[in-house]
Amino acid sequence: MPRTKPSYEEAVREVEQIVAEIERGEMDIDQLTPKLKRAQELLALCQSQLKKVTDDVKKLLDHE
């Protein structure tokens, strides 16, 4: 079953969790690649959401 698209806050929390697991040495080497790919996907999602919000705010401010 495909994952639902997380909110910005959920994505950030998940990335922070992945980073913490790596830093603490709690991640098996077999988990490293898929977890890093997941973190990369989440970061791309966050960047996209931030860009959209930034663009929306600029549009709103330009109309004032």
PDBQT receptor file of N, H, CA, C and O in Angstrom, charges set to zero:
ATOM      1  N   MET A   1       0.844  -1.178   0.000  1.00  0.00    +0.000 N 
ATOM      2  CA  MET A   1       0.000   0.000   0.000  1.00  0.00    +0.000 C 
ATOM      3  C   MET A   1       0.890   1.243   0.000  1.00  0.00    +0.000 C 
ATOM      4  O   MET A   1       1.785   1.354   0.838  1.00  0.00    +0.000 OA
ATOM      5  N   PRO A   2       0.663   2.171  -0.917  1.00  0.00    +0.000 N 
ATOM      6  CA  PRO A   2       1.509   3.359  -0.984  1.00  0.00    +0.000 C 
ATOM      7  C   PRO A   2       1.300   4.253   0.235  1.00  0.00    +0.000 C 
ATOM      8  O   PRO A   2       0.214   4.317   0.811  1.00  0.00    +0.000 OA
ATOM      9  N   ARG A   3       2.376   4.938   0.603  1.00  0.00    +0.000 N 
ATOM     10  H   ARG A   3       3.258   4.886   0.134  1.00  0.00    +0.000 HD
ATOM     11  CA  ARG A   3       2.298   5.862   1.730  1.00  0.00    +0.000 C 
ATOM     12  C   ARG A   3       1.537   7.104   1.319  1.00  0.00    +0.000 C 
ATOM     13  O   ARG A   3       1.612   7.552   0.175  1.00  0.00    +0.000 OA
ATOM     14  N   THR A   4       0.801   7.653   2.275  1.00  0.00    +0.000 N 
ATOM     15  H   THR A   4       0.740   7.289   3.205  1.00  0.00    +0.000 HD
ATOM     16  CA  THR A   4       0.146   8.923   1.997  1.00  0.00    +0.000 C 
ATOM     17  C   THR A   4       1.189  10.031   2.107  1.00  0.00    +0.000 C 
ATOM     18  O   THR A   4       2.206   9.879   2.784  1.00  0.00    +0.000 OA
ATOM     19  N   LYS A   5       0.928  11.121   1.447  1.00  0.00    +0.000 N 
ATOM     20  H   LYS A   5       0.102  11.244   0.897  1.00  0.00    +0.000 HD
ATOM     21  CA  LYS A   5       1.864  12.249   1.451  1.00  0.00    +0.000 C 
ATOM     22  C   LYS A   5       1.863  12.882   2.844  1.00  0.00    +0.000 C 
ATOM     23  O   LYS A   5       0.823  13.342   3.317  1.00  0.00    +0.000 OA
ATOM     24  N   PRO A   6       3.019  12.907   3.494  1.00  0.00    +0.000 N 
ATOM     25  CA  PRO A   6       3.063  13.483   4.843  1.00  0.00    +0.000 C 
ATOM     26  C   PRO A   6       2.992  15.002   4.800  1.00  0.00    +0.000 C 
ATOM     27  O   PRO A   6       3.319  15.631   3.793  1.00  0.00    +0.000 OA
ATOM     28  N   SER A   7       2.558  15.571   5.910  1.00  0.00    +0.000 N 
ATOM     29  H   SER A   7       2.292  15.060   6.727  1.00  0.00    +0.000 HD
ATOM     30  CA  SER A   7       2.594  17.029   6.032  1.00  0.00    +0.000 C 
ATOM     31  C   SER A   7       4.056  17.456   6.136  1.00  0.00    +0.000 C 
ATOM     32  O   SER A   7       4.950  16.628   6.310  1.00  0.00    +0.000 OA
ATOM     33  N   TYR A   8       4.277  18.747   6.027  1.00  0.00    +0.000 N 
ATOM     34  H   TYR A   8       3.551  19.420   5.885  1.00  0.00    +0.000 HD
ATOM     35  CA  TYR A   8       5.639  19.277   6.146  1.00  0.00    +0.000 C 
ATOM     36  C   TYR A   8       6.234  18.877   7.494  1.00  0.00    +0.000 C 
ATOM     37  O   TYR A   8       7.365  18.396   7.563  1.00  0.00    +0.000 OA
ATOM     38  N   GLU A   9       5.470  19.078   8.556  1.00  0.00    +0.000 N 
ATOM     39  H   GLU A   9       4.551  19.469   8.500  1.00  0.00    +0.000 HD
ATOM     40  CA  GLU A   9       5.960  18.777   9.905  1.00  0.00    +0.000 C 
ATOM     41  C   GLU A   9       6.270  17.290  10.069  1.00  0.00    +0.000 C 
ATOM     42  O   GLU A   9       7.276  16.928  10.679  1.00  0.00    +0.000 OA
ATOM     43  N   GLU A  10       5.410  16.434   9.529  1.00  0.00    +0.000 N 
ATOM     44  H   GLU A  10       4.593  16.728   9.033  1.00  0.00    +0.000 HD
ATOM     45  CA  GLU A  10       5.649  14.990   9.609  1.00  0.00    +0.000 C 
ATOM     46  C   GLU A  10       6.916  14.605   8.853  1.00  0.00    +0.000 C 
ATOM     47  O   GLU A  10       7.698  13.776   9.317  1.00  0.00    +0.000 OA
ATOM     48  N   ALA A  11       7.109  15.210   7.693  1.00  0.00    +0.000 N 
ATOM     49  H   ALA A  11       6.473  15.883   7.316  1.00  0.00    +0.000 HD
ATOM     50  CA  ALA A  11       8.295  14.911   6.890  1.00  0.00    +0.000 C 
ATOM     51  C   ALA A  11       9.567  15.335   7.620  1.00  0.00    +0.000 C 
ATOM     52  O   ALA A  11      10.551  14.595   7.647  1.00  0.00    +0.000 OA
ATOM     53  N   VAL A  12       9.541  16.515   8.205  1.00  0.00    +0.000 N 
ATOM     54  H   VAL A  12       8.742  17.116   8.183  1.00  0.00    +0.000 HD
ATOM     55  CA  VAL A  12      10.714  16.997   8.949  1.00  0.00    +0.000 C 
ATOM     56  C   VAL A  12      11.008  16.068  10.124  1.00  0.00    +0.000 C 
ATOM     57  O   VAL A  12      12.161  15.709  10.362  1.00  0.00    +0.000 OA
ATOM     58  N   ARG A  13       9.969  15.683  10.856  1.00  0.00    +0.000 N 
ATOM     59  H   ARG A  13       9.032  15.976  10.663  1.00  0.00    +0.000 HD
ATOM     60  CA  ARG A  13      10.165  14.772  11.998  1.00  0.00    +0.000 C 
ATOM     61  C   ARG A  13      10.782  13.452  11.562  1.00  0.00    +0.000 C 
ATOM     62  O   ARG A  13      11.678  12.927  12.223  1.00  0.00    +0.000 OA
ATOM     63  N   GLU A  14      10.292  12.915  10.438  1.00  0.00    +0.000 N 
ATOM     64  H   GLU A  14       9.564  13.342   9.901  1.00  0.00    +0.000 HD
ATOM     65  CA  GLU A  14      10.821  11.634   9.961  1.00  0.00    +0.000 C 
ATOM     66  C   GLU A  14      12.282  11.767   9.537  1.00  0.00    +0.000 C 
ATOM     67  O   GLU A  14      13.090  10.885   9.830  1.00  0.00    +0.000 OA
ATOM     68  N   VAL A  15      12.628  12.846   8.858  1.00  0.00    +0.000 N 
ATOM     69  H   VAL A  15      11.972  13.562   8.621  1.00  0.00    +0.000 HD
ATOM     70  CA  VAL A  15      14.028  13.072   8.474  1.00  0.00    +0.000 C 
ATOM     71  C   VAL A  15      14.894  13.198   9.728  1.00  0.00    +0.000 C 
ATOM     72  O   VAL A  15      15.977  12.617   9.797  1.00  0.00    +0.000 OA
ATOM     73  N   GLU A  16      14.422  13.949  10.707  1.00  0.00    +0.000 N 
ATOM     74  H   GLU A  16      13.542  14.421  10.650  1.00  0.00    +0.000 HD
ATOM     75  CA  GLU A  16      15.180  14.096  11.955  1.00  0.00    +0.000 C 
ATOM     76  C   GLU A  16      15.380  12.750  12.647  1.00  0.00    +0.000 C 
ATOM     77  O   GLU A  16      16.441  12.488  13.214  1.00  0.00    +0.000 OA
ATOM     78  N   GLN A  17      14.362  11.906  12.597  1.00  0.00    +0.000 N 
ATOM     79  H   GLN A  17      13.501  12.120  12.136  1.00  0.00    +0.000 HD
ATOM     80  CA  GLN A  17      14.460  10.575  13.201  1.00  0.00    +0.000 C 
ATOM     81  C   GLN A  17      15.501   9.731  12.472  1.00  0.00    +0.000 C 
ATOM     82  O   GLN A  17      16.302   9.046  13.109  1.00  0.00    +0.000 OA
ATOM     83  N   ILE A  18      15.495   9.775  11.155  1.00  0.00    +0.000 N 
ATOM     84  H   ILE A  18      14.845  10.331  10.637  1.00  0.00    +0.000 HD
ATOM     85  CA  ILE A  18      16.471   9.021  10.361  1.00  0.00    +0.000 C 
ATOM     86  C   ILE A  18      17.883   9.497  10.681  1.00  0.00    +0.000 C 
ATOM     87  O   ILE A  18      18.783   8.685  10.898  1.00  0.00    +0.000 OA
ATOM     88  N   VAL A  19      18.076  10.809  10.709  1.00  0.00    +0.000 N 
ATOM     89  H   VAL A  19      17.346  11.469  10.532  1.00  0.00    +0.000 HD
ATOM     90  CA  VAL A  19      19.399  11.367  11.014  1.00  0.00    +0.000 C 
ATOM     91  C   VAL A  19      19.847  10.939  12.408  1.00  0.00    +0.000 C 
ATOM     92  O   VAL A  19      21.002  10.558  12.600  1.00  0.00    +0.000 OA
ATOM     93  N   ALA A  20      18.948  11.001  13.372  1.00  0.00    +0.000 N 
ATOM     94  H   ALA A  20      18.010  11.311  13.217  1.00  0.00    +0.000 HD
ATOM     95  CA  ALA A  20      19.296  10.624  14.747  1.00  0.00    +0.000 C 
ATOM     96  C   ALA A  20      19.702   9.152  14.829  1.00  0.00    +0.000 C 
ATOM     97  O   ALA A  20      20.660   8.811  15.523  1.00  0.00    +0.000 OA
ATOM     98  N   GLU A  21      18.981   8.283  14.128  1.00  0.00    +0.000 N 
ATOM     99  H   GLU A  21      18.203   8.560  13.565  1.00  0.00    +0.000 HD
ATOM    100  CA  GLU A  21      19.316   6.856  14.125  1.00  0.00    +0.000 C 
ATOM    101  C   GLU A  21      20.710   6.633  13.545  1.00  0.00    +0.000 C 
ATOM    102  O   GLU A  21      21.481   5.825  14.062  1.00  0.00    +0.000 OA
ATOM    103  N   ILE A  22      21.026   7.345  12.482  1.00  0.00    +0.000 N 
ATOM    104  H   ILE A  22      20.400   8.001  12.062  1.00  0.00    +0.000 HD
ATOM    105  CA  ILE A  22      22.347   7.211  11.859  1.00  0.00    +0.000 C 
ATOM    106  C   ILE A  22      23.422   7.722  12.815  1.00  0.00    +0.000 C 
ATOM    107  O   ILE A  22      24.442   7.064  13.020  1.00  0.00    +0.000 OA
ATOM    108  N   GLU A  23      23.190   8.890  13.396  1.00  0.00    +0.000 N 
ATOM    109  H   GLU A  23      22.361   9.424  13.230  1.00  0.00    +0.000 HD
ATOM    110  CA  GLU A  23      24.184   9.482  14.295  1.00  0.00    +0.000 C 
ATOM    111  C   GLU A  23      24.441   8.624  15.529  1.00  0.00    +0.000 C 
ATOM    112  O   GLU A  23      25.567   8.564  16.023  1.00  0.00    +0.000 OA
ATOM    113  N   ARG A  24      23.405   7.964  16.025  1.00  0.00    +0.000 N 
ATOM    114  H   ARG A  24      22.490   8.013  15.624  1.00  0.00    +0.000 HD
ATOM    115  CA  ARG A  24      23.564   7.108  17.208  1.00  0.00    +0.000 C 
ATOM    116  C   ARG A  24      24.098   5.724  16.860  1.00  0.00    +0.000 C 
ATOM    117  O   ARG A  24      24.371   4.920  17.752  1.00  0.00    +0.000 OA
ATOM    118  N   GLY A  25      24.248   5.442  15.572  1.00  0.00    +0.000 N 
ATOM    119  H   GLY A  25      24.026   6.095  14.847  1.00  0.00    +0.000 HD
ATOM    120  CA  GLY A  25      24.728   4.135  15.145  1.00  0.00    +0.000 C 
ATOM    121  C   GLY A  25      23.707   3.035  15.337  1.00  0.00    +0.000 C 
ATOM    122  O   GLY A  25      24.071   1.869  15.488  1.00  0.00    +0.000 OA
ATOM    123  N   GLU A  26      22.426   3.391  15.332  1.00  0.00    +0.000 N 
ATOM    124  H   GLU A  26      22.130   4.338  15.209  1.00  0.00    +0.000 HD
ATOM    125  CA  GLU A  26      21.347   2.436  15.566  1.00  0.00    +0.000 C 
ATOM    126  C   GLU A  26      20.798   1.823  14.281  1.00  0.00    +0.000 C 
ATOM    127  O   GLU A  26      19.842   1.050  14.329  1.00  0.00    +0.000 OA
ATOM    128  N   MET A  27      21.381   2.152  13.153  1.00  0.00    +0.000 N 
ATOM    129  H   MET A  27      22.158   2.780  13.115  1.00  0.00    +0.000 HD
ATOM    130  CA  MET A  27      20.836   1.679  11.888  1.00  0.00    +0.000 C 
ATOM    131  C   MET A  27      21.736   0.601  11.307  1.00  0.00    +0.000 C 
ATOM    132  O   MET A  27      22.946   0.785  11.173  1.00  0.00    +0.000 OA
ATOM    133  N   ASP A  28      21.119  -0.540  10.960  1.00  0.00    +0.000 N 
ATOM    134  H   ASP A  28      20.137  -0.690  11.069  1.00  0.00    +0.000 HD
ATOM    135  CA  ASP A  28      21.862  -1.600  10.287  1.00  0.00    +0.000 C 
ATOM    136  C   ASP A  28      22.297  -1.107   8.913  1.00  0.00    +0.000 C 
ATOM    137  O   ASP A  28      21.631  -0.276   8.296  1.00  0.00    +0.000 OA
ATOM    138  N   ILE A  29      23.405  -1.624   8.455  1.00  0.00    +0.000 N 
ATOM    139  H   ILE A  29      23.946  -2.299   8.957  1.00  0.00    +0.000 HD
ATOM    140  CA  ILE A  29      23.930  -1.232   7.144  1.00  0.00    +0.000 C 
ATOM    141  C   ILE A  29      22.913  -1.541   6.040  1.00  0.00    +0.000 C 
ATOM    142  O   ILE A  29      22.839  -0.828   5.039  1.00  0.00    +0.000 OA
ATOM    143  N   ASP A  30      22.129  -2.609   6.231  1.00  0.00    +0.000 N 
ATOM    144  H   ASP A  30      22.188  -3.188   7.044  1.00  0.00    +0.000 HD
ATOM    145  CA  ASP A  30      21.117  -2.972   5.231  1.00  0.00    +0.000 C 
ATOM    146  C   ASP A  30      19.982  -1.950   5.162  1.00  0.00    +0.000 C 
ATOM    147  O   ASP A  30      19.302  -1.849   4.141  1.00  0.00    +0.000 OA
ATOM    148  N   GLN A  31      19.779  -1.205   6.224  1.00  0.00    +0.000 N 
ATOM    149  H   GLN A  31      20.332  -1.287   7.053  1.00  0.00    +0.000 HD
ATOM    150  CA  GLN A  31      18.719  -0.195   6.261  1.00  0.00    +0.000 C 
ATOM    151  C   GLN A  31      19.193   1.157   5.742  1.00  0.00    +0.000 C 
ATOM    152  O   GLN A  31      18.378   2.016   5.406  1.00  0.00    +0.000 OA
ATOM    153  N   LEU A  32      20.480   1.344   5.678  1.00  0.00    +0.000 N 
ATOM    154  H   LEU A  32      21.142   0.646   5.951  1.00  0.00    +0.000 HD
ATOM    155  CA  LEU A  32      21.034   2.661   5.374  1.00  0.00    +0.000 C 
ATOM    156  C   LEU A  32      20.571   3.210   4.021  1.00  0.00    +0.000 C 
ATOM    157  O   LEU A  32      20.078   4.335   3.948  1.00  0.00    +0.000 OA
ATOM    158  N   THR A  33      20.724   2.435   2.966  1.00  0.00    +0.000 N 
ATOM    159  H   THR A  33      21.124   1.520   3.026  1.00  0.00    +0.000 HD
ATOM    160  CA  THR A  33      20.354   2.932   1.636  1.00  0.00    +0.000 C 
ATOM    161  C   THR A  33      18.867   3.253   1.528  1.00  0.00    +0.000 C 
ATOM    162  O   THR A  33      18.522   4.344   1.073  1.00  0.00    +0.000 OA
ATOM    163  N   PRO A  34      17.966   2.343   1.929  1.00  0.00    +0.000 N 
ATOM    164  CA  PRO A  34      16.548   2.713   1.820  1.00  0.00    +0.000 C 
ATOM    165  C   PRO A  34      16.152   3.890   2.715  1.00  0.00    +0.000 C 
ATOM    166  O   PRO A  34      15.303   4.697   2.338  1.00  0.00    +0.000 OA
ATOM    167  N   LYS A  35      16.757   3.988   3.883  1.00  0.00    +0.000 N 
ATOM    168  H   LYS A  35      17.447   3.332   4.189  1.00  0.00    +0.000 HD
ATOM    169  CA  LYS A  35      16.440   5.110   4.777  1.00  0.00    +0.000 C 
ATOM    170  C   LYS A  35      16.950   6.428   4.192  1.00  0.00    +0.000 C 
ATOM    171  O   LYS A  35      16.272   7.451   4.284  1.00  0.00    +0.000 OA
ATOM    172  N   LEU A  36      18.134   6.407   3.596  1.00  0.00    +0.000 N 
ATOM    173  H   LEU A  36      18.684   5.575   3.521  1.00  0.00    +0.000 HD
ATOM    174  CA  LEU A  36      18.659   7.625   2.973  1.00  0.00    +0.000 C 
ATOM    175  C   LEU A  36      17.815   8.035   1.771  1.00  0.00    +0.000 C 
ATOM    176  O   LEU A  36      17.600   9.224   1.539  1.00  0.00    +0.000 OA
ATOM    177  N   LYS A  37      17.338   7.055   1.007  1.00  0.00    +0.000 N 
ATOM    178  H   LYS A  37      17.513   6.088   1.195  1.00  0.00    +0.000 HD
ATOM    179  CA  LYS A  37      16.449   7.365  -0.122  1.00  0.00    +0.000 C 
ATOM    180  C   LYS A  37      15.154   7.985   0.382  1.00  0.00    +0.000 C 
ATOM    181  O   LYS A  37      14.645   8.940  -0.205  1.00  0.00    +0.000 OA
ATOM    182  N   ARG A  38      14.621   7.435   1.479  1.00  0.00    +0.000 N 
ATOM    183  H   ARG A  38      15.034   6.659   1.956  1.00  0.00    +0.000 HD
ATOM    184  CA  ARG A  38      13.391   7.983   2.067  1.00  0.00    +0.000 C 
ATOM    185  C   ARG A  38      13.631   9.422   2.536  1.00  0.00    +0.000 C 
ATOM    186  O   ARG A  38      12.807  10.305   2.297  1.00  0.00    +0.000 OA
ATOM    187  N   ALA A  39      14.753   9.648   3.199  1.00  0.00    +0.000 N 
ATOM    188  H   ALA A  39      15.422   8.931   3.394  1.00  0.00    +0.000 HD
ATOM    189  CA  ALA A  39      15.076  11.002   3.660  1.00  0.00    +0.000 C 
ATOM    190  C   ALA A  39      15.180  11.960   2.474  1.00  0.00    +0.000 C 
ATOM    191  O   ALA A  39      14.714  13.097   2.547  1.00  0.00    +0.000 OA
ATOM    192  N   GLN A  40      15.787  11.503   1.392  1.00  0.00    +0.000 N 
ATOM    193  H   GLN A  40      16.165  10.579   1.332  1.00  0.00    +0.000 HD
ATOM    194  CA  GLN A  40      15.925  12.332   0.194  1.00  0.00    +0.000 C 
ATOM    195  C   GLN A  40      14.545  12.683  -0.376  1.00  0.00    +0.000 C 
ATOM    196  O   GLN A  40      14.307  13.826  -0.767  1.00  0.00    +0.000 OA
ATOM    197  N   GLU A  41      13.641  11.704  -0.421  1.00  0.00    +0.000 N 
ATOM    198  H   GLU A  41      13.835  10.776  -0.104  1.00  0.00    +0.000 HD
ATOM    199  CA  GLU A  41      12.276  11.949  -0.902  1.00  0.00    +0.000 C 
ATOM    200  C   GLU A  41      11.569  12.971  -0.014  1.00  0.00    +0.000 C 
ATOM    201  O   GLU A  41      10.906  13.886  -0.503  1.00  0.00    +0.000 OA
ATOM    202  N   LEU A  42      11.720  12.800   1.289  1.00  0.00    +0.000 N 
ATOM    203  H   LEU A  42      12.259  12.057   1.687  1.00  0.00    +0.000 HD
ATOM    204  CA  LEU A  42      11.066  13.707   2.232  1.00  0.00    +0.000 C 
ATOM    205  C   LEU A  42      11.615  15.124   2.115  1.00  0.00    +0.000 C 
ATOM    206  O   LEU A  42      10.856  16.092   2.169  1.00  0.00    +0.000 OA
ATOM    207  N   LEU A  43      12.926  15.248   1.955  1.00  0.00    +0.000 N 
ATOM    208  H   LEU A  43      13.543  14.461   1.910  1.00  0.00    +0.000 HD
ATOM    209  CA  LEU A  43      13.525  16.578   1.803  1.00  0.00    +0.000 C 
ATOM    210  C   LEU A  43      13.055  17.250   0.518  1.00  0.00    +0.000 C 
ATOM    211  O   LEU A  43      12.823  18.459   0.499  1.00  0.00    +0.000 OA
ATOM    212  N   ALA A  44      12.914  16.481  -0.547  1.00  0.00    +0.000 N 
ATOM    213  H   ALA A  44      13.102  15.499  -0.532  1.00  0.00    +0.000 HD
ATOM    214  CA  ALA A  44      12.401  17.040  -1.804  1.00  0.00    +0.000 C 
ATOM    215  C   ALA A  44      10.963  17.522  -1.615  1.00  0.00    +0.000 C 
ATOM    216  O   ALA A  44      10.582  18.573  -2.129  1.00  0.00    +0.000 OA
ATOM    217  N   LEU A  45      10.177  16.753  -0.882  1.00  0.00    +0.000 N 
ATOM    218  H   LEU A  45      10.487  15.899  -0.465  1.00  0.00    +0.000 HD
ATOM    219  CA  LEU A  45       8.803  17.148  -0.588  1.00  0.00    +0.000 C 
ATOM    220  C   LEU A  45       8.781  18.451   0.210  1.00  0.00    +0.000 C 
ATOM    221  O   LEU A  45       8.000  19.354  -0.090  1.00  0.00    +0.000 OA
ATOM    222  N   CYS A  46       9.632  18.545   1.217  1.00  0.00    +0.000 N 
ATOM    223  H   CYS A  46      10.266  17.811   1.461  1.00  0.00    +0.000 HD
ATOM    224  CA  CYS A  46       9.709  19.763   2.033  1.00  0.00    +0.000 C 
ATOM    225  C   CYS A  46      10.108  20.965   1.184  1.00  0.00    +0.000 C 
ATOM    226  O   CYS A  46       9.517  22.037   1.308  1.00  0.00    +0.000 OA
ATOM    227  N   GLN A  47      11.102  20.792   0.327  1.00  0.00    +0.000 N 
ATOM    228  H   GLN A  47      11.583  19.920   0.227  1.00  0.00    +0.000 HD
ATOM    229  CA  GLN A  47      11.538  21.890  -0.539  1.00  0.00    +0.000 C 
ATOM    230  C   GLN A  47      10.402  22.345  -1.446  1.00  0.00    +0.000 C 
ATOM    231  O   GLN A  47      10.203  23.542  -1.653  1.00  0.00    +0.000 OA
ATOM    232  N   SER A  48       9.662  21.389  -1.984  1.00  0.00    +0.000 N 
ATOM    233  H   SER A  48       9.823  20.416  -1.816  1.00  0.00    +0.000 HD
ATOM    234  CA  SER A  48       8.542  21.708  -2.859  1.00  0.00    +0.000 C 
ATOM    235  C   SER A  48       7.460  22.483  -2.107  1.00  0.00    +0.000 C 
ATOM    236  O   SER A  48       6.923  23.469  -2.610  1.00  0.00    +0.000 OA
ATOM    237  N   GLN A  49       7.152  22.025  -0.903  1.00  0.00    +0.000 N 
ATOM    238  H   GLN A  49       7.588  21.224  -0.494  1.00  0.00    +0.000 HD
ATOM    239  CA  GLN A  49       6.129  22.704  -0.107  1.00  0.00    +0.000 C 
ATOM    240  C   GLN A  49       6.579  24.113   0.281  1.00  0.00    +0.000 C 
ATOM    241  O   GLN A  49       5.783  25.051   0.244  1.00  0.00    +0.000 OA
ATOM    242  N   LEU A  50       7.844  24.262   0.650  1.00  0.00    +0.000 N 
ATOM    243  H   LEU A  50       8.491  23.500   0.680  1.00  0.00    +0.000 HD
ATOM    244  CA  LEU A  50       8.361  25.588   1.001  1.00  0.00    +0.000 C 
ATOM    245  C   LEU A  50       8.330  26.535  -0.194  1.00  0.00    +0.000 C 
ATOM    246  O   LEU A  50       7.999  27.711  -0.047  1.00  0.00    +0.000 OA
ATOM    247  N   LYS A  51       8.675  26.025  -1.376  1.00  0.00    +0.000 N 
ATOM    248  H   LYS A  51       8.944  25.070  -1.495  1.00  0.00    +0.000 HD
ATOM    249  CA  LYS A  51       8.647  26.856  -2.583  1.00  0.00    +0.000 C 
ATOM    250  C   LYS A  51       7.224  27.312  -2.878  1.00  0.00    +0.000 C 
ATOM    251  O   LYS A  51       6.996  28.473  -3.216  1.00  0.00    +0.000 OA
ATOM    252  N   LYS A  52       6.268  26.392  -2.748  1.00  0.00    +0.000 N 
ATOM    253  H   LYS A  52       6.454  25.449  -2.473  1.00  0.00    +0.000 HD
ATOM    254  CA  LYS A  52       4.876  26.745  -3.012  1.00  0.00    +0.000 C 
ATOM    255  C   LYS A  52       4.397  27.823  -2.041  1.00  0.00    +0.000 C 
ATOM    256  O   LYS A  52       3.761  28.794  -2.452  1.00  0.00    +0.000 OA
ATOM    257  N   VAL A  53       4.698  27.653  -0.772  1.00  0.00    +0.000 N 
ATOM    258  H   VAL A  53       5.214  26.864  -0.438  1.00  0.00    +0.000 HD
ATOM    259  CA  VAL A  53       4.280  28.644   0.223  1.00  0.00    +0.000 C 
ATOM    260  C   VAL A  53       4.954  29.988  -0.046  1.00  0.00    +0.000 C 
ATOM    261  O   VAL A  53       4.310  31.034   0.031  1.00  0.00    +0.000 OA
ATOM    262  N   THR A  54       6.235  29.961  -0.358  1.00  0.00    +0.000 N 
ATOM    263  H   THR A  54       6.758  29.112  -0.420  1.00  0.00    +0.000 HD
ATOM    264  CA  THR A  54       6.962  31.198  -0.662  1.00  0.00    +0.000 C 
ATOM    265  C   THR A  54       6.338  31.906  -1.855  1.00  0.00    +0.000 C 
ATOM    266  O   THR A  54       6.125  33.118  -1.820  1.00  0.00    +0.000 OA
ATOM    267  N   ASP A  55       6.044  31.151  -2.912  1.00  0.00    +0.000 N 
ATOM    268  H   ASP A  55       6.217  30.167  -2.940  1.00  0.00    +0.000 HD
ATOM    269  CA  ASP A  55       5.418  31.736  -4.098  1.00  0.00    +0.000 C 
ATOM    270  C   ASP A  55       4.040  32.312  -3.770  1.00  0.00    +0.000 C 
ATOM    271  O   ASP A  55       3.690  33.399  -4.229  1.00  0.00    +0.000 OA
ATOM    272  N   ASP A  56       3.259  31.576  -2.970  1.00  0.00    +0.000 N 
ATOM    273  H   ASP A  56       3.543  30.693  -2.597  1.00  0.00    +0.000 HD
ATOM    274  CA  ASP A  56       1.925  32.052  -2.586  1.00  0.00    +0.000 C 
ATOM    275  C   ASP A  56       2.015  33.351  -1.788  1.00  0.00    +0.000 C 
ATOM    276  O   ASP A  56       1.245  34.281  -2.025  1.00  0.00    +0.000 OA
ATOM    277  N   VAL A  57       2.946  33.414  -0.853  1.00  0.00    +0.000 N 
ATOM    278  H   VAL A  57       3.572  32.658  -0.661  1.00  0.00    +0.000 HD
ATOM    279  CA  VAL A  57       3.112  34.618  -0.031  1.00  0.00    +0.000 C 
ATOM    280  C   VAL A  57       3.531  35.797  -0.905  1.00  0.00    +0.000 C 
ATOM    281  O   VAL A  57       3.020  36.905  -0.743  1.00  0.00    +0.000 OA
ATOM    282  N   LYS A  58       4.456  35.563  -1.826  1.00  0.00    +0.000 N 
ATOM    283  H   LYS A  58       4.872  34.663  -1.958  1.00  0.00    +0.000 HD
ATOM    284  CA  LYS A  58       4.889  36.642  -2.727  1.00  0.00    +0.000 C 
ATOM    285  C   LYS A  58       3.716  37.169  -3.543  1.00  0.00    +0.000 C 
ATOM    286  O   LYS A  58       3.568  38.379  -3.711  1.00  0.00    +0.000 OA
ATOM    287  N   LYS A  59       2.879  36.259  -4.052  1.00  0.00    +0.000 N 
ATOM    288  H   LYS A  59       3.000  35.276  -3.916  1.00  0.00    +0.000 HD
ATOM    289  CA  LYS A  59       1.716  36.676  -4.839  1.00  0.00    +0.000 C 
ATOM    290  C   LYS A  59       0.765  37.511  -3.992  1.00  0.00    +0.000 C 
ATOM    291  O   LYS A  59       0.258  38.540  -4.439  1.00  0.00    +0.000 OA
ATOM    292  N   LEU A  60       0.531  37.062  -2.774  1.00  0.00    +0.000 N 
ATOM    293  H   LEU A  60       0.943  36.226  -2.411  1.00  0.00    +0.000 HD
ATOM    294  CA  LEU A  60      -0.368  37.805  -1.888  1.00  0.00    +0.000 C 
ATOM    295  C   LEU A  60       0.185  39.187  -1.561  1.00  0.00    +0.000 C 
ATOM    296  O   LEU A  60      -0.558  40.169  -1.550  1.00  0.00    +0.000 OA
ATOM    297  N   LEU A  61       1.464  39.265  -1.301  1.00  0.00    +0.000 N 
ATOM    298  H   LEU A  61       2.067  38.468  -1.311  1.00  0.00    +0.000 HD
ATOM    299  CA  LEU A  61       2.078  40.552  -0.966  1.00  0.00    +0.000 C 
ATOM    300  C   LEU A  61       2.126  41.486  -2.169  1.00  0.00    +0.000 C 
ATOM    301  O   LEU A  61       2.031  42.704  -2.013  1.00  0.00    +0.000 OA
ATOM    302  N   ASP A  62       2.272  40.929  -3.360  1.00  0.00    +0.000 N 
ATOM    303  H   ASP A  62       2.349  39.940  -3.487  1.00  0.00    +0.000 HD
ATOM    304  CA  ASP A  62       2.307  41.745  -4.574  1.00  0.00    +0.000 C 
ATOM    305  C   ASP A  62       0.944  42.360  -4.883  1.00  0.00    +0.000 C 
ATOM    306  O   ASP A  62       0.869  43.390  -5.553  1.00  0.00    +0.000 OA
ATOM    307  N   HIS A  63      -0.119  41.748  -4.410  1.00  0.00    +0.000 N 
ATOM    308  H   HIS A  63      -0.058  40.911  -3.865  1.00  0.00    +0.000 HD
ATOM    309  CA  HIS A  63      -1.467  42.248  -4.678  1.00  0.00    +0.000 C 
ATOM    310  C   HIS A  63      -1.916  43.308  -3.681  1.00  0.00    +0.000 C 
ATOM    311  O   HIS A  63      -3.020  43.839  -3.802  1.00  0.00    +0.000 OA
ATOM    312  N   GLU A  64      -1.092  43.617  -2.716  1.00  0.00    +0.000 N 
ATOM    313  H   GLU A  64      -0.195  43.185  -2.617  1.00  0.00    +0.000 HD
ATOM    314  CA  GLU A  64      -1.473  44.641  -1.727  1.00  0.00    +0.000 C 
ATOM    315  C   GLU A  64      -1.158  46.023  -2.223  1.00  0.00    +0.000 C 
ATOM    316  O   GLU A  64      -1.412  47.002  -1.522  1.00  0.00    +0.000 OA
TER     317      GLU A  64
